[in-house]
Amino acid sequence: MWWMSFVFFLVPVTGFAEDLSELPRLLNTYCTKCHGVSPQQGGFDSRRLHLGLSPDDRAKLKDRVVELEDMPEDYDKLSAGPQAEVKKMRELIKQWIDSGGGSLVEKKSTRVVLTNEEILTLVHNDLAQSPDIGGEVRYLSLQNLYNYFVQGEPVFDDIKLRRLADGLSKLVNSLSWNASVVPLSEVPHSKGVLWRVRLSHYNDEIRGLTKTLWDRIGAADPYQISHETPAYERIKSLSGTKFPIIRGDFFAVQASRDFYYEAMGFDFFKRDQKLNVSLPQIETQLLGKTTQKILAEASNQNIVRAGFLRSGVSVSNRLLERHDITTHRDGAYWHSYDFEASEGKKQLAQNPLGPEGAFSTENAFKHDGGEVIFSLPNGLHAYVLANAKGQLLVDAPFQIVRHPVKGTIFNAVSCFDCHREGLIDKGDEIRRFTEDNQDLFNARDLLKIRQLYPDRRVAGNSFDRLMGLDNQRYAKALAQTSVTPTPVDFQAERVFEPLTEITDYFAETVSLEKALSEVGMSSGEFTSRLREQPDLRRVIGAYAQNEPQAVDRQAFKKLFPKMIEALELNKVKGDDAFRIRSEAVDSCDDGKVVLLFGADQRKEIGSGKSAMDQCLAMVKRISRSDLRCVCER
């Protein structure tokens, strides 16, 4: 933990260095494991380095990477090839520092800050041009990430911004109990910032992203801005909610953590109270009976197990168990049994036939908790954490499981991160131990162990086959969530699971650049306002210093409304500034009717009221949330 936290105030760019062109890849490959996830070790974020080095960056890289050569910490464990790359990286870093530490990318962005006024215009026009859909359209915004600049360059370019939208699309579909995956649709001309959410695609009126859940998340959002304009009131009226727009990063954190169990229909999550729904109740809902009864009756032919000494998160031995879901086709229910120690009845190898009560045997383990991953009807995964009694948990006990970098595991945001590609296979050590130590088990237990724990050394065994099929179904569903029709090759650059990228961004400290991106103001305008309004310095505190300091998220949450009020960002220029087309959409006597869909696609229908009626009828017949009929004059 040797890095101190710092703010990205970067030195002037020296231009694109051709001989350093491989350095961004090397930094991502060998630094991001520790310094590219939140919380970064020591607060040092390697993902931003390619935009240029601050004096503090240069000193730290020179001391630890170039001079001491003790970074990365796992250098001695690397094979010869990666070690050679690390040596090359150190040489390139030295050249980079000696040349001034400027940007490693060729500056060519023409992006400008997208203002709150422009966001409201886009949302209003989108709502005004849509047919009556019962007040169920909402919007997720990536405006603050679009506006995030370091050294004049956007941190999230257009490709990465769409990848972040993939994360939001994955999340809303992972809250859904509906049978189909429906990707989010982009609001036309919003530059990948605004994403339309048609709630009925993601709920069954009881579970999922319901109107009630959306409003509860909106009510908890400290970044909501009550714009003082009749146009904003019309937006709320057209959308049927007080919270028509929610920031994508805030929504991602809330929906994947604090409100996740509520979305799943597992009762209302109350921060200071226990949930009423228990794991046995969930099992009964999905499997018809509890797993303990199923094991005791041996009534499910697709029960398979695998046990191993260590996993990526478990501190002790761990057991995986699979069951068929009975409520929807091809559904799978995977349950891990976790332990805070590997001794006595918590030692799996000698006690593989638990949990206690499932089998009449002396070889029953006693677990301390577990994780559940089960298939949703649309093929994506849902997640549950529970203790040994089956009580649902939001955060896992640290003495049982922990994230190797982030520490505490939270449901379900941590699960989306670790299980980005689906179920994780760690092999099996129980079957081999049993065969090598048959004298430890009686004949009945030996037969049961062989039934539950397939021999993984045999090609095509039932465990490998079932996990393979389950992961194939998940991969297919996950691909359908993407808002990007053409897959992007990210092998040259390490990119994290997109939902995790968003939640990590939210968890990081808030520098001045990030603060301005979140209030919707450019650095140039902010500097001008600071000169014109000296009193602003008392409001913005740490940001008013000669060397502005970053603040943590909790502190910024209190600062945000003060900045909005002091900078008058809740007051737009009036309705004339909103390029709002307020003509009715049910008639087009003197214009051309056009059906809009996708990001920029269009189909001309005709002219006049009959063409508009035809277009509206087509929208109602086709189950897509991105269809709109407009009249062009």
C-alpha positions as CSV (number, residue, x, y, z in Angstrom):
1,M,0.0,0.0,0.0
2,W,2.7,2.4,-1.0
3,W,0.9,4.8,-3.2
4,M,-0.6,7.9,-1.7
5,S,-3.8,9.2,-3.1
6,F,-3.5,12.1,-5.5
7,V,-5.4,14.3,-8.0
8,F,-4.9,14.2,-11.7
9,F,-3.6,17.7,-12.6
10,L,-1.4,16.7,-15.5
11,V,1.6,18.3,-17.1
12,P,1.4,19.7,-20.6
13,V,1.3,17.2,-23.5
14,T,4.5,16.7,-25.3
15,G,2.8,15.0,-28.2
16,F,2.4,11.4,-29.3
17,A,5.6,9.4,-28.9
18,E,5.8,6.7,-31.6
19,D,8.4,4.7,-29.7
20,L,6.2,4.6,-26.6
21,S,3.2,3.3,-28.5
22,E,3.3,-0.1,-26.8
23,L,3.4,1.4,-23.3
24,P,-0.5,1.7,-22.7
25,R,-0.9,-2.0,-23.3
26,L,1.9,-2.9,-21.0
27,L,0.5,-0.6,-18.2
28,N,-2.9,-2.2,-18.6
29,T,-1.4,-5.7,-18.6
30,Y,0.9,-5.5,-15.6
31,C,-0.5,-2.6,-13.4
32,T,-4.3,-2.7,-13.6
33,K,-4.7,-5.9,-11.4
34,C,-3.8,-3.8,-8.4
35,H,-4.2,-0.2,-9.6
36,G,-7.1,-0.4,-12.0
37,V,-9.9,-1.6,-9.8
38,S,-11.6,0.2,-7.0
39,P,-10.3,0.7,-4.4
40,Q,-6.9,1.0,-6.1
41,Q,-4.0,0.1,-3.9
42,G,-2.8,3.3,-2.3
43,G,-5.3,5.3,-4.4
44,F,-3.1,5.0,-7.6
45,D,-5.2,4.6,-10.7
46,S,-3.1,3.2,-13.6
47,R,-6.0,3.4,-16.1
48,R,-5.6,7.2,-16.5
49,L,-1.8,7.2,-16.9
50,H,-1.8,7.1,-20.7
51,L,-3.3,10.6,-20.7
52,G,-0.2,12.1,-19.1
53,L,1.8,12.1,-15.8
54,S,1.5,14.5,-12.9
55,P,4.7,15.4,-11.0
56,D,3.6,13.0,-8.3
57,D,3.1,10.2,-10.8
58,R,6.5,10.7,-12.3
59,A,8.2,10.6,-8.8
60,K,6.3,7.4,-7.8
61,L,6.9,5.6,-11.1
62,K,10.6,6.5,-11.1
63,D,11.1,5.5,-7.4
64,R,9.3,2.2,-7.4
65,V,9.2,0.9,-11.0
66,V,12.4,2.3,-12.5
67,E,14.8,2.5,-9.6
68,L,13.7,-0.1,-7.0
69,E,12.2,-2.3,-9.6
70,D,9.8,-3.9,-7.0
71,M,6.7,-3.3,-9.1
72,P,4.7,-5.2,-10.2
73,E,4.8,-7.2,-6.9
74,D,4.3,-10.5,-8.6
75,Y,7.3,-10.1,-11.0
76,D,9.2,-13.1,-9.5
77,K,6.2,-15.4,-10.2
78,L,6.0,-14.4,-13.8
79,S,7.4,-16.7,-16.6
80,A,10.3,-15.6,-18.8
81,G,8.1,-14.0,-21.5
82,P,6.1,-11.7,-19.2
83,Q,9.3,-10.8,-17.2
84,A,10.9,-9.7,-20.4
85,E,7.8,-7.5,-21.1
86,V,8.0,-6.0,-17.6
87,K,11.7,-5.1,-18.2
88,K,10.7,-3.4,-21.5
89,M,7.9,-1.6,-19.7
90,R,10.4,-0.2,-17.1
91,E,12.7,1.0,-19.9
92,L,9.8,2.7,-21.7
93,I,8.5,4.3,-18.5
94,K,12.0,5.8,-17.9
95,Q,12.0,7.2,-21.5
96,W,8.5,8.5,-20.9
97,I,9.5,10.3,-17.6
98,D,12.7,11.7,-19.2
99,S,10.7,13.1,-22.1
100,G,8.2,15.0,-19.8
101,G,5.5,12.4,-19.2
102,G,3.1,13.7,-21.7
103,S,0.1,12.0,-23.2
104,L,0.7,8.7,-24.9
105,V,-2.3,9.1,-27.2
106,E,-2.6,11.4,-30.2
107,K,-5.0,14.2,-29.3
108,K,-7.8,14.4,-31.7
109,S,-11.0,14.6,-29.6
110,T,-13.5,17.2,-30.6
111,R,-15.8,16.4,-27.7
112,V,-17.3,19.2,-25.7
113,V,-19.2,19.1,-22.5
114,L,-22.9,18.0,-22.9
115,T,-24.9,20.4,-20.8
116,N,-27.9,19.7,-18.6
117,E,-30.0,21.8,-20.9
118,E,-29.1,19.6,-23.9
119,I,-30.0,16.4,-21.9
120,L,-33.4,17.8,-21.0
121,T,-34.0,18.8,-24.7
122,L,-33.2,15.3,-25.9
123,V,-35.4,13.6,-23.3
124,H,-38.3,16.0,-23.9
125,N,-38.2,15.5,-27.7
126,D,-37.9,11.7,-27.3
127,L,-41.0,11.6,-25.0
128,A,-43.0,14.1,-27.1
129,Q,-42.4,12.1,-30.3
130,S,-43.4,8.7,-28.8
131,P,-46.9,7.2,-28.8
132,D,-48.8,6.7,-25.6
133,I,-47.0,3.9,-23.7
134,G,-48.6,4.3,-20.3
135,G,-46.0,6.4,-18.6
136,E,-43.4,3.6,-18.5
137,V,-40.4,5.1,-20.3
138,R,-37.5,6.2,-18.1
139,Y,-33.9,7.3,-19.0
140,L,-30.5,6.3,-17.7
141,S,-27.8,8.9,-18.4
142,L,-24.0,8.6,-18.8
143,Q,-23.7,12.4,-19.1
144,N,-21.1,12.7,-16.3
145,L,-18.9,10.0,-17.8
146,Y,-19.2,11.6,-21.2
147,N,-18.1,14.9,-19.7
148,Y,-15.2,13.5,-17.7
149,F,-12.0,15.0,-19.2
150,V,-8.4,14.7,-18.1
151,Q,-5.8,17.0,-19.7
152,G,-8.5,18.0,-22.2
153,E,-9.1,14.4,-23.4
154,P,-12.2,12.3,-22.6
155,V,-11.4,9.5,-20.2
156,F,-14.2,7.4,-21.7
157,D,-14.1,7.6,-25.5
158,D,-17.1,6.7,-27.7
159,I,-16.3,3.0,-27.7
160,K,-15.8,2.7,-24.0
161,L,-19.0,4.7,-23.4
162,R,-21.0,2.2,-25.3
163,R,-19.3,-0.6,-23.4
164,L,-20.5,1.1,-20.2
165,A,-24.0,1.2,-21.7
166,D,-23.6,-2.6,-22.2
167,G,-23.1,-2.8,-18.4
168,L,-26.4,-1.0,-17.8
169,S,-28.2,-3.1,-20.3
170,K,-26.8,-6.3,-18.7
171,L,-28.0,-5.0,-15.3
172,V,-31.6,-4.1,-16.2
173,N,-32.0,-7.5,-17.9
174,S,-30.5,-9.2,-14.9
175,L,-33.3,-7.8,-12.8
176,S,-35.9,-9.2,-15.1
177,W,-38.0,-12.3,-14.7
178,N,-39.3,-12.0,-18.2
179,A,-38.5,-14.7,-20.8
180,S,-36.7,-12.4,-23.3
181,V,-33.6,-10.2,-23.2
182,V,-34.3,-6.7,-24.4
183,P,-31.2,-4.4,-24.8
184,L,-31.5,-0.8,-23.9
185,S,-32.1,1.6,-26.8
186,E,-30.2,4.8,-27.4
187,V,-32.0,8.1,-27.6
188,P,-31.2,9.5,-31.1
189,H,-28.5,12.1,-31.3
190,S,-27.6,11.6,-27.6
191,K,-24.0,10.5,-28.5
192,G,-24.3,7.3,-26.5
193,V,-25.3,9.2,-23.3
194,L,-29.0,8.7,-22.9
195,W,-30.5,5.2,-22.8
196,R,-34.3,4.6,-22.9
197,V,-35.7,2.1,-20.4
198,R,-39.2,0.7,-21.1
199,L,-40.0,-0.7,-17.7
200,S,-42.4,-3.4,-19.0
201,H,-39.5,-5.1,-20.7
202,Y,-37.8,-5.6,-17.3
203,N,-40.6,-6.5,-14.9
204,D,-43.6,-8.9,-14.5
205,E,-45.5,-6.2,-12.6
206,I,-44.4,-7.7,-9.3
207,R,-40.7,-8.4,-9.6
208,G,-37.9,-6.7,-11.6
209,L,-37.5,-3.1,-12.5
210,T,-41.0,-1.9,-11.6
211,K,-42.3,1.7,-11.5
212,T,-42.2,1.5,-7.7
213,L,-38.6,0.3,-7.6
214,W,-37.5,3.0,-10.1
215,D,-39.1,5.7,-8.0
216,R,-37.5,4.3,-4.8
217,I,-34.1,4.5,-6.5
218,G,-34.8,8.0,-7.8
219,A,-35.9,9.1,-4.3
220,A,-32.6,7.9,-2.9
221,D,-30.6,9.7,-5.6
222,P,-28.7,12.7,-4.2
223,Y,-27.7,13.8,-7.8
224,Q,-31.2,14.6,-8.9
225,I,-31.6,18.2,-10.1
226,S,-35.0,19.9,-9.9
227,H,-34.8,22.1,-12.9
228,E,-36.7,25.3,-12.5
229,T,-38.5,25.3,-15.9
230,P,-41.9,24.4,-17.3
231,A,-40.1,22.1,-19.8
232,Y,-38.9,19.9,-16.9
233,E,-42.4,19.7,-15.5
234,R,-43.7,18.5,-19.0
235,I,-41.0,15.9,-19.0
236,K,-42.2,14.6,-15.6
237,S,-45.8,14.7,-16.8
238,L,-45.0,12.8,-20.0
239,S,-42.9,10.1,-18.3
240,G,-45.3,9.7,-15.3
241,T,-42.6,10.0,-12.7
242,K,-40.8,12.6,-10.5
243,F,-37.5,10.9,-11.6
244,P,-37.5,10.6,-15.4
245,I,-33.7,10.6,-15.5
246,I,-31.3,8.7,-13.2
247,R,-27.5,8.8,-13.5
248,G,-26.3,5.5,-14.8
249,D,-23.5,5.1,-12.3
250,F,-25.7,5.8,-9.3
251,F,-28.4,3.5,-10.6
252,A,-25.8,0.7,-11.2
253,V,-24.6,0.9,-7.6
254,Q,-28.1,0.9,-6.1
255,A,-29.8,-1.7,-8.3
256,S,-26.9,-4.1,-8.0
257,R,-26.6,-3.8,-4.3
258,D,-29.0,-2.0,-1.9
259,F,-32.2,-2.6,-4.0
260,Y,-31.1,-5.9,-5.6
261,Y,-33.1,-8.3,-3.4
262,E,-36.2,-6.1,-3.8
263,A,-35.9,-6.3,-7.6
264,M,-35.6,-10.0,-7.4
265,G,-38.9,-10.2,-5.4
266,F,-37.2,-11.4,-2.2
267,D,-39.1,-9.0,0.0
268,F,-38.2,-5.4,0.5
269,F,-34.7,-4.8,1.5
270,K,-34.5,-2.6,4.6
271,R,-31.1,-1.5,5.6
272,D,-31.5,-2.1,9.4
273,Q,-33.8,-5.1,9.3
274,K,-33.5,-8.7,8.3
275,L,-35.2,-9.9,5.2
276,N,-38.3,-12.1,5.6
277,V,-37.5,-14.3,2.7
278,S,-35.0,-17.1,3.3
279,L,-32.9,-19.3,1.1
280,P,-35.2,-22.4,1.7
281,Q,-38.1,-20.4,0.5
282,I,-36.2,-19.4,-2.7
283,E,-35.3,-23.0,-3.2
284,T,-38.9,-24.1,-2.8
285,Q,-40.0,-21.5,-5.3
286,L,-37.4,-22.5,-8.0
287,L,-36.9,-26.3,-7.3
288,G,-40.2,-27.3,-5.8
289,K,-38.6,-28.2,-2.5
290,T,-35.5,-27.4,-0.5
291,T,-32.1,-28.7,-1.6
292,Q,-31.9,-30.6,1.7
293,K,-35.1,-32.5,0.9
294,I,-34.0,-33.2,-2.7
295,L,-30.7,-34.6,-1.5
296,A,-32.4,-36.7,1.1
297,E,-34.8,-38.1,-1.5
298,A,-32.3,-38.3,-4.4
299,S,-35.2,-37.0,-6.6
300,N,-33.1,-35.0,-9.0
301,Q,-30.9,-36.9,-11.4
302,N,-28.9,-33.8,-12.4
303,I,-27.4,-33.2,-8.9
304,V,-23.6,-32.9,-9.3
305,R,-20.9,-31.7,-7.0
306,A,-17.3,-30.6,-7.0
307,G,-15.2,-29.8,-4.0
308,F,-11.8,-28.0,-3.8
309,L,-9.5,-26.6,-1.2
310,R,-9.3,-23.0,-2.3
311,S,-11.2,-20.7,-4.7
312,G,-10.7,-17.2,-5.9
313,V,-12.7,-15.8,-2.9
314,S,-13.1,-18.5,-0.3
315,V,-10.6,-18.6,2.5
316,S,-11.1,-22.3,3.1
317,N,-12.4,-25.4,1.2
318,R,-15.5,-24.9,-0.9
319,L,-18.2,-27.1,-2.4
320,L,-20.3,-26.5,-5.6
321,E,-23.6,-28.2,-6.1
322,R,-26.0,-28.1,-9.1
323,H,-29.8,-28.7,-9.3
324,D,-32.3,-28.4,-12.1
325,I,-34.8,-25.5,-11.8
326,T,-38.4,-26.6,-12.3
327,T,-40.1,-23.3,-12.9
328,H,-38.5,-22.5,-16.3
329,R,-36.8,-24.4,-19.0
330,D,-33.1,-25.1,-18.9
331,G,-32.8,-23.4,-15.6
332,A,-29.9,-24.3,-13.3
333,Y,-29.4,-23.6,-9.6
334,W,-25.8,-23.6,-8.3
335,H,-25.1,-23.5,-4.6
336,S,-21.7,-23.1,-3.0
337,Y,-21.1,-24.3,0.6
338,D,-18.5,-22.1,2.2
339,F,-16.5,-22.5,5.4
340,E,-14.5,-20.3,7.7
341,A,-12.0,-23.1,8.4
342,S,-11.0,-26.5,6.9
343,E,-10.9,-28.6,10.0
344,G,-13.3,-30.9,11.9
345,K,-16.7,-31.0,10.3
346,K,-15.7,-28.1,8.1
347,Q,-13.2,-30.3,6.4
348,L,-14.7,-31.4,3.1
349,A,-12.5,-34.2,2.0
350,Q,-13.4,-36.4,5.0
351,N,-17.0,-35.0,5.3
352,P,-18.3,-34.7,1.7
353,L,-21.9,-35.7,2.4
354,G,-23.4,-32.7,4.1
355,P,-25.1,-30.5,4.9
356,E,-26.2,-31.9,8.2
357,G,-29.7,-33.4,8.0
358,A,-29.5,-34.3,4.3
359,F,-27.9,-37.7,4.7
360,S,-27.8,-40.3,7.5
361,T,-24.1,-40.4,7.8
362,E,-21.2,-39.5,10.1
363,N,-19.5,-37.9,7.1
364,A,-21.7,-34.8,6.9
365,F,-20.0,-31.4,6.7
366,K,-21.2,-28.3,8.7
367,H,-21.0,-25.2,6.5
368,D,-21.0,-21.5,7.6
369,G,-22.7,-19.9,4.6
370,G,-22.9,-19.9,0.8
371,E,-23.5,-18.2,-2.5
372,V,-26.2,-19.1,-5.0
373,I,-26.2,-18.5,-8.7
374,F,-29.4,-19.4,-10.6
375,S,-30.7,-18.9,-14.1
376,L,-33.3,-16.4,-14.8
377,P,-36.0,-17.2,-17.4
378,N,-34.0,-15.0,-20.0
379,G,-30.8,-17.0,-19.4
380,L,-28.9,-14.4,-17.3
381,H,-27.9,-15.1,-13.7
382,A,-29.3,-14.0,-10.3
383,Y,-27.3,-14.1,-7.1
384,V,-27.9,-14.7,-3.4
385,L,-25.7,-14.7,-0.4
386,A,-26.9,-16.5,2.7
387,N,-25.6,-17.7,6.1
388,A,-25.8,-21.3,7.3
389,K,-29.4,-20.7,8.6
390,G,-30.5,-19.6,5.1
391,Q,-30.9,-15.9,6.0
392,L,-30.1,-13.6,3.1
393,L,-27.1,-11.4,3.4
394,V,-26.1,-8.2,1.6
395,D,-22.4,-8.5,2.4
396,A,-20.6,-11.7,3.0
397,P,-18.7,-12.4,6.3
398,F,-15.1,-11.4,5.7
399,Q,-13.8,-14.5,7.6
400,I,-15.5,-16.8,5.1
401,V,-15.1,-15.1,1.6
402,R,-13.5,-12.0,0.4
403,H,-12.5,-10.3,-2.8
404,P,-8.7,-10.5,-3.4
405,V,-8.4,-6.8,-4.1
406,K,-11.6,-5.1,-2.9
407,G,-12.1,-7.0,0.4
408,T,-15.8,-7.3,1.4
409,I,-18.1,-9.1,-1.1
410,F,-21.5,-7.5,-1.7
411,N,-24.5,-9.1,-3.3
412,A,-24.9,-8.8,-6.2
413,V,-22.4,-6.2,-7.5
414,S,-19.4,-8.3,-6.5
415,C,-20.9,-11.4,-8.2
416,F,-21.4,-9.6,-11.5
417,D,-17.7,-8.8,-11.4
418,C,-16.3,-12.3,-10.5
419,H,-18.8,-14.2,-12.6
420,R,-18.6,-11.9,-15.7
421,E,-18.3,-15.0,-17.9
422,G,-20.6,-17.1,-15.9
423,L,-19.9,-20.1,-13.6
424,I,-16.3,-20.6,-12.6
425,D,-14.8,-24.1,-12.6
426,K,-12.1,-24.9,-10.0
427,G,-11.9,-28.6,-10.6
428,D,-12.7,-31.3,-8.0
429,E,-10.5,-32.9,-5.3
430,I,-13.1,-34.9,-3.4
431,R,-13.7,-37.8,-5.8
432,R,-10.0,-38.5,-6.1
433,F,-9.4,-38.3,-2.4
434,T,-12.3,-40.7,-1.8
435,E,-11.0,-43.2,-4.3
436,D,-7.5,-43.0,-2.7
437,N,-8.9,-43.3,0.8
438,Q,-11.8,-45.7,0.5
439,D,-11.2,-47.2,3.9
440,L,-12.4,-43.9,5.5
441,F,-16.0,-44.5,4.2
442,N,-18.6,-47.2,4.5
443,A,-20.0,-48.9,1.4
444,R,-23.2,-46.8,1.4
445,D,-21.4,-43.5,1.7
446,L,-18.9,-44.5,-0.9
447,L,-21.7,-45.2,-3.4
448,K,-23.4,-41.8,-2.6
449,I,-20.1,-39.9,-3.0
450,R,-19.5,-41.5,-6.4
451,Q,-23.1,-40.6,-7.4
452,L,-22.7,-36.9,-6.4
453,Y,-19.1,-36.3,-7.4
454,P,-18.5,-37.3,-11.0
455,D,-15.0,-38.4,-11.9
456,R,-13.7,-35.2,-13.6
457,R,-10.8,-37.2,-15.1
458,V,-13.3,-38.9,-17.4
459,A,-14.0,-37.0,-20.6
460,G,-17.6,-35.9,-21.0
461,N,-18.5,-36.4,-17.3
462,S,-21.8,-35.0,-16.2
463,F,-20.4,-32.1,-14.2
464,D,-18.4,-30.7,-17.1
465,R,-21.3,-31.3,-19.5
466,L,-23.8,-29.5,-17.3
467,M,-21.6,-26.6,-16.4
468,G,-20.6,-26.2,-20.1
469,L,-24.3,-26.1,-21.2
470,D,-25.2,-23.6,-18.4
471,N,-22.3,-21.3,-19.4
472,Q,-23.3,-21.5,-23.1
473,R,-26.8,-20.4,-22.3
474,Y,-25.5,-17.6,-20.1
475,A,-23.1,-16.4,-22.8
476,K,-25.9,-16.4,-25.4
477,A,-28.1,-14.3,-23.2
478,L,-25.3,-12.0,-22.2
479,A,-24.5,-11.3,-25.9
480,Q,-28.1,-10.3,-26.5
481,T,-27.9,-7.6,-23.8
482,S,-25.2,-5.7,-25.8
483,V,-26.2,-2.3,-27.2
484,T,-23.2,-2.6,-29.6
485,P,-24.2,-4.7,-32.6
486,T,-20.6,-5.2,-33.7
487,P,-18.3,-6.9,-31.1
488,V,-15.2,-4.9,-30.2
489,D,-11.8,-6.5,-29.9
490,F,-10.5,-5.5,-26.5
491,Q,-7.6,-8.0,-26.4
492,A,-5.1,-5.3,-27.0
493,E,-6.3,-3.5,-23.9
494,R,-7.6,-4.9,-20.6
495,V,-11.1,-3.7,-20.1
496,F,-13.0,-4.7,-17.0
497,E,-16.6,-6.1,-16.9
498,P,-18.6,-3.0,-17.9
499,L,-21.0,-3.0,-15.0
500,T,-18.0,-3.2,-12.6
501,E,-16.3,-0.4,-14.5
502,I,-19.3,1.9,-13.8
503,T,-19.6,1.0,-10.1
504,D,-15.8,1.3,-9.6
505,Y,-16.0,4.8,-11.1
506,F,-18.7,5.8,-8.7
507,A,-16.7,4.5,-5.7
508,E,-13.5,6.4,-6.6
509,T,-12.6,9.7,-5.0
510,V,-14.0,12.8,-6.8
511,S,-11.4,15.2,-8.3
512,L,-12.2,18.6,-9.5
513,E,-12.4,17.3,-13.1
514,K,-14.8,14.6,-12.1
515,A,-16.9,17.0,-10.0
516,L,-17.3,19.3,-13.0
517,S,-18.3,16.4,-15.2
518,E,-21.0,15.5,-12.6
519,V,-22.5,18.9,-12.4
520,G,-22.4,19.4,-16.2
521,M,-19.9,22.3,-16.6
522,S,-16.7,22.7,-18.5
523,S,-13.4,23.6,-16.7
524,G,-13.2,26.8,-18.8
525,E,-16.7,28.0,-17.8
526,F,-16.0,27.0,-14.1
527,T,-12.7,29.1,-14.1
528,S,-14.6,32.0,-15.5
529,R,-17.4,31.7,-12.9
530,L,-14.8,31.5,-10.2
531,R,-13.3,34.8,-11.2
532,E,-16.8,36.4,-11.5
533,Q,-18.1,35.0,-8.2
534,P,-15.3,34.9,-5.5
535,D,-17.9,33.7,-3.0
536,L,-17.9,30.4,-4.8
537,R,-14.6,29.5,-3.1
538,R,-16.4,29.1,0.3
539,V,-18.9,26.7,-1.3
540,I,-16.5,24.4,-3.2
541,G,-14.0,24.1,-0.3
542,A,-11.2,21.7,-1.3
543,Y,-11.7,22.5,-5.0
544,A,-10.8,26.2,-4.5
545,Q,-7.2,25.6,-3.3
546,N,-4.3,26.3,-5.5
547,E,-3.8,22.6,-5.8
548,P,-7.4,21.3,-5.6
549,Q,-7.9,18.2,-3.6
550,A,-10.1,15.2,-4.3
551,V,-12.8,14.3,-1.9
552,D,-14.4,11.0,-1.2
553,R,-17.9,10.1,-2.5
554,Q,-19.7,10.7,0.8
555,A,-18.3,14.2,1.1
556,F,-19.1,15.0,-2.5
557,K,-22.7,13.8,-2.0
558,K,-23.1,16.7,0.4
559,L,-21.2,19.2,-1.8
560,F,-23.1,18.4,-5.0
561,P,-26.4,20.3,-4.2
562,K,-24.4,23.3,-3.0
563,M,-22.4,23.4,-6.2
564,I,-25.6,23.1,-8.3
565,E,-27.2,26.0,-6.4
566,A,-24.1,28.2,-6.3
567,L,-23.5,27.7,-10.0
568,E,-27.2,28.1,-10.8
569,L,-27.2,24.9,-12.8
570,N,-30.8,24.1,-11.9
571,K,-31.8,27.2,-13.8
572,V,-31.8,26.9,-17.6
573,K,-32.3,29.7,-20.0
574,G,-36.0,29.2,-20.4
575,D,-38.2,27.3,-22.8
576,D,-36.9,29.1,-25.8
577,A,-33.5,27.5,-25.2
578,F,-35.0,24.1,-25.4
579,R,-35.2,23.1,-29.0
580,I,-38.5,21.4,-28.3
581,R,-40.9,20.2,-31.0
582,S,-44.2,20.3,-29.2
583,E,-46.5,19.6,-32.2
584,A,-48.9,16.7,-31.7
585,V,-47.7,13.4,-33.0
586,D,-51.2,12.1,-33.9
587,S,-51.5,14.2,-37.1
588,C,-49.2,15.3,-39.8
589,D,-51.4,17.1,-42.4
590,D,-48.6,19.1,-43.9
591,G,-45.5,17.0,-43.3
592,K,-43.7,13.7,-43.9
593,V,-44.2,10.9,-41.4
594,V,-41.0,9.0,-40.5
595,L,-40.5,6.0,-38.3
596,L,-37.3,6.4,-36.3
597,F,-35.5,3.4,-34.7
598,G,-32.1,2.4,-33.5
599,A,-29.5,5.1,-33.0
600,D,-29.9,6.8,-36.4
601,Q,-32.1,4.6,-38.6
602,R,-35.4,5.8,-40.3
603,K,-38.1,4.7,-42.6
604,E,-40.4,7.1,-44.4
605,I,-44.1,6.1,-44.2
606,G,-45.8,8.7,-46.2
607,S,-47.6,12.0,-45.5
608,G,-50.8,13.1,-43.8
609,K,-52.9,11.8,-41.0
610,S,-53.4,8.3,-42.5
611,A,-49.6,7.8,-42.7
612,M,-49.3,8.8,-39.0
613,D,-52.1,6.4,-38.1
614,Q,-50.3,3.7,-40.0
615,C,-47.0,4.5,-38.3
616,L,-48.5,4.5,-34.8
617,A,-50.3,1.1,-35.5
618,M,-46.9,-0.3,-36.6
619,V,-45.3,0.8,-33.3
620,K,-48.0,-0.8,-31.2
621,R,-47.6,-4.1,-33.1
622,I,-43.8,-4.4,-32.9
623,S,-42.3,-5.1,-29.5
624,R,-39.4,-2.7,-29.6
625,S,-38.9,0.2,-27.2
626,D,-36.9,2.4,-29.7
627,L,-39.7,3.0,-32.3
628,R,-41.0,6.5,-32.7
629,C,-43.2,8.3,-35.2
630,V,-42.3,11.8,-36.0
631,C,-43.6,14.5,-38.4
632,E,-41.0,16.3,-40.4
633,R,-42.0,19.6,-42.0
